[in-house]
Amino acid sequence: MPANPRIGIIADTILQGHLLASAVKGQGYDVVLLNTDPTQLEGDWLTLAPDLWVVDLTQEDRWQTLLDQLLEDAQAPVLFCDGQAPTRIAAEYPRWERRLLGKLLDYVGKPRIREELETLVPARAEARKPIAPPREFQGLAPGEVPEQVWVLGASLGGPAAVKLFLDCLPAELPVAFFLAQHIDGGFLDTLAKVLCRDNGFDCQVGRDGSTLRRGSVLLAPVDYEVTFTTAGQVRSAGKPWEGPYSPSIDQAIQNTSQTFGARCGAILFSGMGNDGSIAAPGMVQRGAPVWAQNAESCAVSSQPDAARDTGCVSYSGDPEQLARQLVEHVRRSLHPATPDLSRKA
């Protein structure tokens, strides 16, 4: 497997350097040099030989000697950024980070990250006991139109978290799930088999013509974008997903929210980057909740952290807590007058 791309960062403020390094590492790349003062560079700094230099300077006169040496002697390409990065809580931050990622992909390609599904989600000797279904779920037969549709967005570390979440849910839950998992398309069928092991859900790839049903988990196809009819049927959009990774969690959230409005929701699980943080606030504006896995239980928390930074995440928890919160949320939606017991958890 090829080595992960190595990035050297030069900025003339500590804040800008930190924002750039955080964004680069959050996407899965290695940062091998971060410098914010030309007088602090060791004489052999060029020998670090990263695959790309990322340079963002507002006081270029102060760095002129270093810049001359960099442009003359560096073997790797140099990416000059344009302007101060917004703070992580700024509304424009997700799009700024997405533009930076696009440039990194153009220069050095995707980070070298791969998950071995069978190792990551091993078969359990004893299946986890699911949450007891509330009485409000009685008589809601599988196969009917779901009461709600929830998008599950996941990347690195996501399969293990999503599987634990599903294993905790009762089979009677009147919800259909649409999982947008960053993964090589050749592993989708394997992932579907892994996710439905040890629980009562029907997991399959949500190709054109599939239908969202109660008790089902449809995996977003990797090679083309999909939309939904109001009856829950999957429709190919006839084009690839937008953005650097497929499937796009942002587009999955947006397309689901546009069709189902307040009858949907989204949960951002473990992963690199910020996919989902652009569309999530729009889902909340349509009256649907957005939740996220807490950082403590994530293999990598960049993705749910980015969603939290937008201010739109109303609940965070580990996979089991998220499952309990969902059961209570759906129970209350069936009988809105009942008290919110989940706040006591």
SERO-4910 file (N, C-alpha, C, O; in steps of 0.05 Angstrom, whole numbers):
BEGIN
 pado doro    nc1    nc2    nc3   cac1   cac2   cac3    cc1    cc2    cc3    oc1    oc2    oc3
  Met    A     17    -24      0      0      0      0     18     25      0     36     26     16
  Pro    A     13     44    -18     30     68    -19     29     84      7     10     82     22
  Ala    A     51     99     12     53    115     36     32    138     35     25    147     14
  Asn    A     24    146     59      5    168     60     19    194     52     42    199     60
  Pro    A      5    212     37     17    238     29     25    254     54     11    255     74
  Arg    A     49    267     52     61    282     73     60    312     65     68    319     43
  Ile    A     50    328     84     45    357     78     63    374     96     64    369    120
  Gly    A     77    393     85     91    414    100     75    440     99     66    448     78
  Ile    A     72    453    122     56    477    124     73    500    134     87    498    154
  Ile    A     71    522    120     85    547    128     64    569    129     51    575    109
  Ala    A     61    581    152     42    604    155     55    624    173     73    618    189
  Asp    A     47    649    172     60    670    188     45    677    213     53    697    227
  Thr    A     24    663    220     11    666    246      6    639    258      1    619    243
  Ile    A      7    637    284      2    612    298    -27    602    292    -31    578    288
  Leu    A    -46    621    292    -74    613    287    -78    602    259    -90    581    256
  Gln    A    -66    615    239    -69    605    212    -55    578    209    -66    560    196
  Gly    A    -32    575    221    -18    549    219    -34    527    232    -36    505    222
  His    A    -46    534    256    -62    514    270    -87    506    253    -93    482    251
  Leu    A   -101    525    241   -124    519    225   -117    502    201   -132    483    194
  Leu    A    -95    509    188    -87    493    164    -79    465    172    -88    446    160
  Ala    A    -63    463    194    -55    436    203    -79    419    211    -80    395    205
  Ser    A    -98    431    226   -121    417    235   -138    407    211   -148    384    211
  Ala    A   -141    424    191   -157    416    168   -143    394    152   -156    375    143
  Val    A   -117    396    149   -102    376    134   -102    349    148   -107    329    136
  Lys    A    -97    349    174    -97    324    189   -125    313    192   -129    288    192
  Gly    A   -145    330    193   -172    321    195   -182    307    170   -201    291    172
  Gln    A   -169    312    148   -176    298    123   -160    272    120   -165    256    101
  Gly    A   -141    266    138   -127    241    138    -99    242    127    -86    221    124
  Tyr    A    -88    266    121    -61    269    112    -42    272    135    -50    279    157
  Asp    A    -16    267    130      5    271    151     17    298    148     25    306    126
  Val    A     19    313    170     33    338    171     61    333    182     64    325    205
  Val    A     82    339    165    109    333    174    124    358    182    146    356    194
  Leu    A    113    381    176    126    406    185    104    427    188     88    431    170
  Leu    A    105    442    210     88    465    214    105    487    225    116    484    247
  Asn    A    108    509    210    125    531    219    110    558    216     97    562    196
  Thr    A    113    575    236    100    601    235    120    624    240    112    646    245
  Asp    A    146    617    239    166    637    244    191    630    228    204    610    232
  Pro    A    199    648    208    222    641    191    248    638    206    267    626    197
  Thr    A    250    650    230    275    648    245    278    622    261    299    616    271
  Gln    A    256    606    261    256    582    277    261    557    260    263    535    270
  Leu    A    264    560    234    269    537    216    297    527    219    316    542    218
  Glu    A    300    501    222    327    489    222    339    490    194    324    492    174
  Gly    A    365    489    192    378    492    167    372    470    147    374    474    123
  Asp    A    364    447    156    359    424    139    329    419    134    320    397    129
  Trp    A    312    441    137    283    437    136    274    426    109    254    412    108
  Leu    A    288    432     88    280    422     61    284    392     58    271    380     41
  Thr    A    301    380     75    306    352     73    282    335     83    281    311     79
  Leu    A    263    348     95    239    333    103    223    323     79    209    303     81
  Ala    A    226    336     57    216    327     31    187    318     32    181    295     26
  Pro    A    168    336     40    140    328     38    131    325      9    145    333     -9
  Asp    A    107    314      6     96    311    -21     83    337    -31     79    341    -55
  Leu    A     78    356    -12     66    382    -20     73    402      2     71    396     26
  Trp    A     80    426     -6     82    449     12     57    465     10     48    473    -11
  Val    A     45    471     33     22    490     35     32    515     48     40    515     71
  Val    A     30    537     33     42    563     43     20    584     44      5    588     24
  Asp    A     17    597     66     -3    618     69     10    641     85     12    640    109
  Leu    A     18    662     71     32    684     83     19    711     76     11    716     53
  Thr    A     16    728     96      6    755     91     29    775     92     27    798     82
  Gln    A     51    767    106     75    785    109     98    773     93    118    764    104
  Glu    A     96    774     66    115    760     49    143    771     52    162    756     48
  Asp    A    146    797     57    173    809     59    189    795     81    213    792     79
  Arg    A    175    787    103    188    774    125    199    747    118    217    737    131
  Trp    A    188    735     98    194    707     90    209    705     64    213    684     53
  Gln    A    218    728     53    228    728     26    251    709     21    251    695      1
  Thr    A    271    708     40    293    690     36    284    661     36    293    645     19
  Leu    A    267    654     54    257    627     55    241    620     30    244    598     19
  Leu    A    225    639     21    208    633     -3    226    629    -27    221    612    -44
  Asp    A    247    645    -30    266    642    -52    278    614    -51    280    601    -72
  Gln    A    286    605    -28    299    579    -25    278    557    -31    284    537    -45
  Leu    A    254    561    -21    233    541    -26    227    537    -55    226    515    -65
  Leu    A    223    560    -69    216    558    -97    239    548   -114    235    536   -136
  Glu    A    263    553   -105    287    544   -121    294    515   -116    302    501   -135
  Asp    A    292    506    -91    304    480    -84    284    458    -77    291    435    -77
  Ala    A    259    465    -71    240    445    -63    233    426    -87    229    435   -109
  Gln    A    233    400    -81    226    381   -102    196    377   -104    186    368   -125
  Ala    A    181    383    -83    152    380    -84    138    405    -93    150    427    -91
  Pro    A    114    403   -103     99    427   -111     92    444    -87     92    435    -64
  Val    A     86    470    -92     80    489    -72     52    500    -77     46    510    -98
  Leu    A     35    497    -57      7    507    -59      6    533    -42      9    532    -18
  Phe    A      0    556    -55     -3    581    -41    -33    585    -36    -49    587    -55
  Cys    A    -40    587    -10    -68    592     -3    -74    622     -5    -56    639     -5
  Asp    A   -100    628     -7   -108    655    -11   -125    666     12   -150    664     11
  Gly    A   -112    677     32   -127    691     53   -130    674     78   -127    650     79
  Gln    A   -137    689    100   -140    677    126   -162    657    127   -184    662    116
  Ala    A   -157    634    139   -178    614    142   -198    623    163   -191    636    183
  Pro    A   -224    617    159   -244    624    179   -241    606    203   -229    585    201
  Thr    A   -251    615    226   -251    598    250   -269    574    246   -287    575    228
  Arg    A   -265    553    261   -279    528    257   -309    531    262   -325    516    250
  Ile    A   -317    551    278   -346    554    284   -359    574    264   -383    578    266
  Ala    A   -343    585    246   -355    604    226   -372    588    206   -366    565    199
  Ala    A   -393    601    196   -411    588    177   -397    580    152   -405    560    139
  Glu    A   -377    596    144   -364    590    119   -341    570    121   -329    563    101
  Tyr    A   -335    561    145   -312    543    149   -315    516    133   -295    508    120
  Pro    A   -338    503    134   -339    477    120   -333    480     90   -319    463     78
  Arg    A   -343    501     77   -337    505     49   -308    512     44   -296    504     24
  Trp    A   -296    527     62   -267    534     60   -251    508     62   -232    503     46
  Glu    A   -257    491     81   -243    466     85   -247    448     61   -228    434     52
  Arg    A   -271    448     49   -276    431     26   -260    441      2   -250    424    -14
  Arg    A   -257    467     -1   -240    477    -23   -211    469    -19   -197    462    -38
  Leu    A   -201    471      6   -173    462     11   -170    433      5   -150    426     -7
  Leu    A   -189    416     12   -187    388      6   -186    383    -24   -171    366    -33
  Gly    A   -202    398    -39   -202    395    -68   -174    400    -79   -166    387    -98
  Lys    A   -161    421    -68   -134    427    -78   -114    405    -70    -97    398    -86
  Leu    A   -116    394    -46    -98    373    -37   -102    348    -55    -83    335    -63
  Leu    A   -127    342    -61   -133    319    -79   -120    323   -106   -110    304   -118
  Asp    A   -121    348   -117   -110    353   -143    -79    349   -143    -68    339   -163
  Tyr    A    -66    356   -121    -37    354   -120    -27    326   -112     -8    316   -124
  Val    A    -39    314    -91    -27    290    -79    -47    266    -78    -39    245    -69
  Gly    A    -71    270    -87    -91    249    -86   -103    245    -58    -98    260    -40
  Lys    A   -118    223    -55   -132    218    -30   -112    207     -9    -92    195    -16
  Pro    A   -118    212     16   -102    199     37   -104    169     35   -125    159     27
  Arg    A    -83    155     43    -82    126     41    -95    113     65    -81    105     84
  Ile    A   -121    111     65   -136    100     87   -153     77     77   -167     80     57
  Arg    A   -152     54     91   -168     31     83   -177     17    108   -162     14    127
  Glu    A   -201      8    108   -212     -7    130   -216    -36    122   -228    -42    102
  Glu    A   -207    -54    139   -212    -82    135   -238    -89    150   -237    -91    175
  Leu    A   -260    -93    136   -286    -95    149   -288   -118    168   -298   -115    190
  Glu    A   -278   -141    160   -281   -165    177   -264   -162    203   -272   -173    224
  Thr    A   -242   -148    201   -225   -143    224   -237   -122    242   -237   -124    266
  Leu    A   -248   -101    229   -258    -78    243   -284    -85    258   -289    -76    280
  Val    A   -301   -102    245   -327   -109    257   -327   -140    260   -341   -153    244
  Pro    A   -313   -151    279   -312   -180    281   -339   -192    290   -355   -178    303
  Ala    A   -344   -217    283   -368   -230    292   -367   -234    322   -346   -241    333
  Arg    A   -389   -228    335   -389   -231    364   -398   -259    372   -414   -272    359
  Ala    A   -385   -269    393   -393   -296    403   -422   -295    413   -436   -315    411
  Glu    A   -430   -272    424   -457   -269    434   -469   -243    424   -457   -222    429
  Ala    A   -492   -244    410   -503   -220    399   -512   -201    421   -521   -209    443
  Arg    A   -510   -175    416   -519   -155    436   -549   -155    438   -563   -157    417
  Lys    A   -560   -153    462   -589   -153    466   -600   -125    458   -590   -105    469
  Pro    A   -619   -124    439   -629    -98    431   -647    -85    452   -656    -98    471
  Ile    A   -651    -59    449   -669    -44    466   -697    -55    464   -706    -61    442
  Ala    A   -711    -57    486   -738    -67    486   -756    -47    471   -755    -23    477
  Pro    A   -773    -56    452   -790    -38    437   -812    -26    454   -825    -41    469
  Pro    A   -817     -1    453   -839     11    468   -866      0    457   -867    -10    435
  Arg    A   -886      2    473   -912     -9    465   -923      7    441   -940     -4    426
  Glu    A   -914     31    437   -924     47    414   -915     35    387   -927     41    366
  Phe    A   -895     17    388   -886      4    363   -903    -21    356   -899    -32    334
  Gln    A   -920    -30    374   -936    -54    369   -954    -50    345   -967    -29    343
  Gly    A   -956    -70    328   -975    -68    305   -963    -54    281   -977    -52    261
  Leu    A   -939    -44    283   -927    -31    260   -910    -52    245   -887    -56    252
  Ala    A   -921    -64    225   -908    -87    212   -886    -78    194   -888    -57    181
  Pro    A   -864    -93    192   -842    -87    173   -853    -88    145   -873   -101    139
  Gly    A   -840    -74    127   -847    -74     99   -865    -51     90   -868    -46     67
  Glu    A   -876    -37    110   -893    -15    103   -877     11    100   -852     11    105
  Val    A   -890     32     92   -876     58     89   -866     66    117   -882     66    136
  Pro    A   -841     74    120   -830     81    146   -842    107    157   -850    124    142
  Glu    A   -844    108    183   -852    133    196   -831    155    191   -838    178    187
  Gln    A   -806    147    192   -784    166    189   -761    154    172   -759    129    171
  Val    A   -745    171    160   -722    162    145   -697    177    156   -697    201    158
  Trp    A   -677    161    164   -654    173    177   -629    167    160   -624    145    151
  Val    A   -613    188    155   -588    186    141   -566    180    162   -564    195    182
  Leu    A   -550    160    157   -527    154    173   -502    161    157   -498    149    136
  Gly    A   -486    179    166   -462    187    151   -437    177    166   -434    182    190
  Ala    A   -420    164    152   -396    152    165   -372    151    147   -375    150    122
  Ser    A   -349    150    159   -324    148    144   -306    129    159   -314    108    167
  Leu    A   -281    137    165   -262    120    178   -272    113    206   -277    131    222
  Gly    A   -273     87    212   -284     78    238   -314     76    239   -325     67    258
  Gly    A   -327     85    217   -356     85    217   -370     58    217   -390     55    231
  Pro    A   -360     38    202   -374     12    201   -378      0    229   -399    -10    234
  Ala    A   -357      1    246   -360    -11    272   -380      4    289   -396     -8    303
  Ala    A   -380     31    287   -399     47    302   -428     43    292   -446     40    309
  Val    A   -431     43    266   -458     39    255   -469     12    262   -493      9    269
  Lys    A   -452     -9    261   -461    -36    267   -470    -37    296   -491    -49    302
  Leu    A   -455    -26    315   -462    -26    343   -489    -12    347   -506    -21    362
  Phe    A   -492     11    333   -517     26    334   -541      9    325   -561      8    339
  Leu    A   -538     -5    303   -560    -21    292   -565    -45    310   -588    -53    314
  Asp    A   -544    -57    321   -548    -80    339   -564    -73    364   -577    -91    376
  Cys    A   -563    -48    372   -578    -40    396   -607    -34    391   -623    -32    410
  Leu    A   -615    -31    366   -642    -22    359   -661    -46    358   -654    -67    349
  Pro    A   -686    -42    366   -706    -63    363   -715    -66    334   -716    -46    320
  Ala    A   -720    -90    326   -728    -95    298   -755    -81    292   -761    -76    268
  Glu    A   -771    -76    312   -797    -63    308   -796    -33    303   -816    -21    297
  Leu    A   -772    -21    304   -769      8    300   -780     15    272   -770      5    252
  Pro    A   -800     33    270   -812     40    244   -796     61    229   -807     82    221
  Val    A   -771     55    224   -752     74    211   -738     59    188   -731     36    190
  Ala    A   -732     74    167   -714     64    146   -689     81    148   -690    105    153
  Phe    A   -666     68    143   -640     81    144   -628     83    116   -630     64    100
  Phe    A   -614    105    111   -598    108     87   -570    114     95   -565    136    106
  Leu    A   -552     95     91   -524     98    100   -506    108     78   -503     95     57
  Ala    A   -494    131     82   -473    142     64   -446    137     77   -438    152     95
  Gln    A   -433    116     69   -407    108     80   -385    112     60   -387    101     38
  His    A   -364    128     67   -341    131     49   -327    104     47   -316     94     67
  Ile    A   -328     91     24   -316     65     21   -312     59     -8   -326     70    -25
  Asp    A   -294     41    -14   -290     32    -42   -315     16    -50   -325      0    -35
  Gly    A   -325     22    -74   -350      9    -83   -349    -21    -83   -370    -34    -80
  Gly    A   -326    -33    -86   -324    -62    -86   -329    -75    -59   -333    -99    -58
  Phe    A   -330    -59    -37   -335    -70    -11   -364    -66     -1   -371    -74     21
  Leu    A   -381    -53    -18   -408    -47     -9   -424    -72     -1   -437    -72     20
  Asp    A   -424    -92    -18   -439   -116    -12   -429   -130     13   -445   -141     28
  Thr    A   -403   -130     17   -391   -142     41   -400   -126     66   -408   -137     86
  Leu    A   -400    -99     63   -409    -82     85   -438    -88     92   -445    -89    116
  Ala    A   -455    -91     72   -483    -97     77   -487   -122     93   -503   -123    111
  Lys    A   -471   -143     86   -473   -168    101   -463   -165    130   -475   -177    148
  Val    A   -442   -150    133   -431   -146    160   -451   -131    178   -455   -138    201
  Leu    A   -463   -110    167   -481    -93    183   -506   -107    193   -515   -102    215
  Cys    A   -517   -125    176   -542   -139    184   -537   -164    200   -557   -177    208
  Arg    A   -512   -171    205   -506   -195    221   -512   -188    250   -505   -166    260
  Asp    A   -525   -205    265   -531   -202    293   -554   -183    299   -558   -176    322
  Asn    A   -569   -174    279   -592   -158    285   -615   -164    265   -611   -181    247
  Gly    A   -638   -151    268   -661   -158    251   -665   -140    227   -686   -141    215
  Phe    A   -645   -125    219   -648   -107    197   -641   -120    170   -625   -139    169
  Asp    A   -654   -111    149   -649   -119    122   -630    -98    110   -638    -76    105
  Cys    A   -605   -106    105   -585    -87     94   -578    -95     65   -572   -118     60
  Gln    A   -579    -76     47   -571    -80     20   -563    -54      7   -568    -33     18
  Val    A   -550    -56    -16   -542    -32    -30   -566    -19    -42   -582    -32    -56
  Gly    A   -570      7    -38   -593     22    -48   -590     31    -76   -587     55    -81
  Arg    A   -591     12    -94   -588     19   -123   -615     30   -134   -635     29   -121
  Asp    A   -613     41   -158   -636     52   -172   -660     32   -171   -656      9   -180
  Gly    A   -683     41   -161   -706     23   -160   -711     10   -133   -732      0   -128
  Ser    A   -691     12   -115   -695      1    -87   -715     19    -73   -721     41    -81
  Thr    A   -725      9    -50   -745     23    -35   -738     24     -6   -730      4      6
  Leu    A   -741     47      7   -737     51     35   -761     39     50   -784     48     45
  Arg    A   -757     19     67   -779      7     82   -771      5    111   -748      7    119
  Arg    A   -792      1    128   -787     -3    156   -768    -27    160   -771    -48    147
  Gly    A   -749    -23    178   -731    -45    184   -709    -49    163   -696    -70    163
  Ser    A   -706    -30    145   -686    -33    123   -663    -13    127   -667      9    138
  Val    A   -640    -21    117   -617     -3    115   -607     -4     86   -597    -25     77
  Leu    A   -610     17     72   -600     19     45   -573     34     45   -571     56     56
  Leu    A   -553     21     32   -526     34     30   -525     50      5   -532     40    -17
  Ala    A   -517     75      7   -515     92    -17   -495     80    -37   -473     73    -29
  Pro    A   -503     78    -62   -483     69    -82   -460     89    -85   -464    113    -79
  Val    A   -437     79    -92   -414     96    -94   -412    110   -121   -402    132   -123
  Asp    A   -421     97   -142   -415    107   -169   -435    126   -180   -430    138   -202
  Tyr    A   -458    131   -167   -477    151   -176   -493    162   -154   -499    148   -134
  Glu    A   -502    188   -156   -519    201   -137   -547    190   -139   -556    182   -161
  Val    A   -561    189   -116   -589    180   -117   -606    201   -102   -597    215    -85
  Thr    A   -632    202   -111   -652    218    -98   -675    199    -90   -673    174    -93
  Phe    A   -696    210    -79   -718    193    -69   -745    204    -78   -749    229    -81
  Thr    A   -764    186    -83   -792    195    -87   -805    197    -60   -794    187    -40
  Thr    A   -828    210    -58   -842    212    -32   -851    185    -21   -856    182      3
  Ala    A   -853    165    -39   -860    138    -30   -835    122    -21   -838     99    -12
  Gly    A   -811    135    -22   -787    122    -12   -772    106    -33   -753     92    -26
  Gln    A   -779    109    -59   -764     94    -79   -738    109    -87   -738    134    -89
  Val    A   -717     94    -90   -691    106    -97   -690    110   -127   -697     93   -143
  Arg    A   -680    134   -134   -678    141   -163   -649    151   -168   -638    168   -154
  Ser    A   -637    140   -189   -611    150   -197   -613    178   -208   -631    184   -224
  Ala    A   -595    195   -200   -595    223   -210   -580    224   -237   -580    246   -250
  Gly    A   -569    202   -246   -556    202   -272   -530    216   -273   -520    224   -295
  Lys    A   -517    220   -250   -491    234   -249   -476    225   -224   -488    214   -205
  Pro    A   -450    229   -223   -435    222   -199   -442    240   -176   -452    262   -180
  Trp    A   -435    231   -152   -438    248   -128   -418    271   -131   -397    268   -142
  Glu    A   -426    294   -121   -408    318   -121   -389    316    -97   -394    301    -78
  Gly    A   -368    331    -99   -349    332    -77   -326    312    -79   -326    296    -98
  Pro    A   -308    312    -61   -283    296    -63   -287    266    -57   -271    250    -66
  Tyr    A   -308    259    -42   -312    231    -34   -339    222    -42   -359    237    -43
  Ser    A   -341    196    -48   -366    183    -56   -372    160    -37   -353    145    -30
  Pro    A   -397    157    -29   -419    175    -34   -416    201    -17   -402    201      3
  Ser    A   -429    223    -26   -428    248    -12   -448    248     11   -472    245      6
  Ile    A   -439    251     35   -457    252     58   -474    277     57   -497    277     64
  Asp    A   -461    299     49   -476    324     46   -499    321     26   -522    330     32
  Gln    A   -494    309      3   -516    306    -16   -537    286     -6   -561    290    -12
  Ala    A   -528    265      8   -547    246     18   -566    260     38   -590    255     38
  Ile    A   -555    277     56   -572    292     75   -590    311     60   -614    313     66
  Gln    A   -579    326     41   -595    346     27   -618    332     11   -641    342     12
  Asn    A   -612    311     -3   -633    298    -19   -654    285     -2   -678    286     -9
  Thr    A   -646    274     20   -666    262     39   -683    284     51   -708    281     53
  Ser    A   -670    305     60   -685    327     73   -705    340     54   -727    348     62
  Gln    A   -697    344     29   -715    357     10   -740    340      5   -761    351     -1
  Thr    A   -737    314      6   -760    296      1   -777    292     25   -802    294     23
  Phe    A   -765    287     49   -780    279     72   -784    300     93   -799    296    112
  Gly    A   -770    323     90   -775    345    109   -770    338    138   -749    327    145
  Ala    A   -790    343    155   -788    338    184   -790    308    190   -787    301    213
  Arg    A   -796    291    170   -799    262    175   -772    248    174   -771    224    173
  Cys    A   -750    263    173   -724    250    171   -705    261    193   -713    277    209
  Gly    A   -681    252    192   -660    261    210   -634    251    201   -632    236    181
  Ala    A   -612    258    214   -586    249    206   -568    245    231   -571    259    251
  Ile    A   -551    225    229   -531    220    250   -504    218    237   -500    202    218
  Leu    A   -485    234    246   -457    233    236   -440    216    254   -437    222    278
  Phe    A   -429    195    243   -412    176    259   -383    182    253   -376    201    240
  Ser    A   -366    165    265   -337    168    263   -328    172    234   -338    160    216
  Gly    A   -308    189    231   -297    193    204   -278    217    202   -277    234    219
  Met    A   -263    217    180   -245    239    173   -261    261    159   -282    256    147
  Gly    A   -250    285    160   -261    307    143   -286    319    155   -292    317    179
  Asn    A   -301    333    138   -324    348    147   -349    343    130   -368    359    130
  Asp    A   -349    320    115   -372    314     98   -398    312    116   -398    298    136
  Gly    A   -418    327    108   -443    328    123   -448    354    137   -471    362    142
  Ser    A   -427    369    142   -429    394    157   -440    417    140   -449    437    152
  Ile    A   -440    415    114   -451    436     97   -481    433     96   -496    453     97
  Ala    A   -491    408     92   -520    404     89   -535    401    115   -560    406    116
  Ala    A   -522    394    137   -536    389    162   -552    413    172   -575    409    181
  Pro    A   -541    437    171   -558    460    181   -583    463    165   -604    471    177
  Gly    A   -583    458    139   -607    460    123   -628    439    132   -652    445    131
  Met    A   -619    415    140   -638    395    149   -652    405    175   -676    401    178
  Val    A   -636    417    193   -648    427    218   -668    449    212   -688    451    225
  Gln    A   -662    466    192   -681    488    185   -707    477    175   -728    490    177
  Arg    A   -707    453    164   -732    440    155   -746    425    177   -766    412    173
  Gly    A   -736    427    201   -749    416    224   -741    387    231   -754    374    247
  Ala    A   -718    378    220   -709    351    226   -684    352    243   -667    371    239
  Pro    A   -680    333    261   -656    334    279   -631    324    265   -632    307    247
  Val    A   -608    333    275   -582    323    268   -567    317    293   -564    334    311
  Trp    A   -558    292    295   -543    283    319   -515    274    310   -509    272    286
  Ala    A   -498    268    329   -470    260    322   -459    242    344   -466    244    367
  Gln    A   -442    224    335   -427    207    354   -408    224    371   -395    242    360
  Asn    A   -406    219    397   -388    235    413   -359    228    407   -353    206    398
  Ala    A   -342    247    412   -314    244    404   -301    221    419   -283    207    408
  Glu    A   -309    216    444   -296    196    461   -300    168    450   -282    151    453
  Ser    A   -321    163    436   -327    136    425   -319    132    396   -322    111    385
  Cys    A   -309    153    383   -301    152    355   -273    141    351   -255    146    368
  Ala    A   -269    126    329   -242    120    321   -228    145    312   -204    149    317
  Val    A   -243    162    297   -233    188    288   -257    207    290   -279    201    279
  Ser    A   -254    230    303   -277    247    309   -280    271    291   -297    288    295
  Ser    A   -263    274    271   -263    298    254   -290    304    242   -300    327    243
  Gln    A   -303    283    232   -329    287    218   -351    295    237   -364    315    231
  Pro    A   -357    281    258   -377    290    277   -370    317    291   -388    333    296
  Asp    A   -344    321    296   -336    347    307   -342    370    289   -351    391    298
  Ala    A   -338    366    263   -344    387    243   -374    393    243   -381    417    241
  Ala    A   -390    373    246   -419    378    247   -426    393    272   -443    412    272
  Arg    A   -414    386    295   -419    400    320   -411    429    318   -424    446    329
  Asp    A   -389    434    304   -379    462    302   -399    480    288   -398    504    292
  Thr    A   -417    469    272   -437    486    258   -459    495    277   -474    513    271
  Gly    A   -461    482    301   -482    489    320   -509    476    315   -528    482    328
  Cys    A   -510    458    295   -536    446    288   -541    419    301   -563    408    300
  Val    A   -521    408    315   -524    381    328   -538    384    355   -528    398    372
  Ser    A   -560    371    358   -576    374    382   -571    351    402   -580    353    425
  Tyr    A   -558    330    394   -552    308    413   -526    294    404   -522    289    380
  Ser    A   -509    288    424   -485    272    419   -484    249    439   -492    253    462
  Gly    A   -474    227    430   -472    204    447   -457    181    433   -450    183    410
  Asp    A   -451    160    449   -439    137    436   -460    121    420   -484    128    423
  Pro    A   -452    101    405   -472     88    388   -496     77    403   -519     79    394
  Glu    A   -492     66    427   -515     55    443   -533     78    453   -557     75    452
  Gln    A   -521    100    462   -537    123    470   -553    135    447   -576    143    451
  Leu    A   -541    136    424   -555    146    400   -578    128    393   -599    137    385
  Ala    A   -574    101    396   -596     83    391   -620     87    410   -643     88    402
  Arg    A   -613     91    436   -634     96    455   -648    122    450   -673    124    453
  Gln    A   -633    142    443   -645    168    437   -664    166    413   -685    179    412
  Leu    A   -656    150    393   -673    148    369   -699    133    376   -721    142    367
  Val    A   -698    112    391   -722     98    399   -741    116    414   -765    116    408
  Glu    A   -730    132    432   -747    151    447   -758    173    429   -781    181    431
  His    A   -742    183    410   -750    204    392   -773    194    374   -793    208    370
  Val    A   -771    170    364   -792    159    347   -817    153    363   -840    158    354
  Arg    A   -814    143    387   -837    138    405   -852    163    410   -877    163    408
  Arg    A   -838    185    416   -852    211    421   -865    222    395   -886    235    397
  Ser    A   -853    216    372   -865    226    347   -891    212    341   -909    224    328
  Leu    A   -894    187    350   -919    173    346   -941    182    365   -965    181    359
  His    A   -933    192    389   -951    203    409   -939    229    420   -927    228    441
  Pro    A   -942    251    406   -928    276    413   -934    286    441   -918    301    452
  Ala    A   -957    278    453   -964    289    479   -948    276    502   -949    286    524
  Thr    A   -935    254    496   -920    240    518   -895    255    526   -884    269    509
  Pro    A   -887    252    551   -863    267    560   -837    257    547   -836    235    537
  Asp    A   -817    275    547   -791    269    535   -774    256    557   -760    269    572
  Leu    A   -775    229    557   -760    214    578   -731    213    572   -715    207    590
  Ser    A   -723    218    547   -694    215    540   -677    236    554   -653    232    556
  Arg    A   -689    258    562   -673    279    575   -662    270    602   -643    282    613
  Lys    A   -674    249    614   -665    239    639   -640    221    637   -627    214    657
  Ala    A   -634    212    612   -612    193    608   -585    207    612   -565    194    610
***
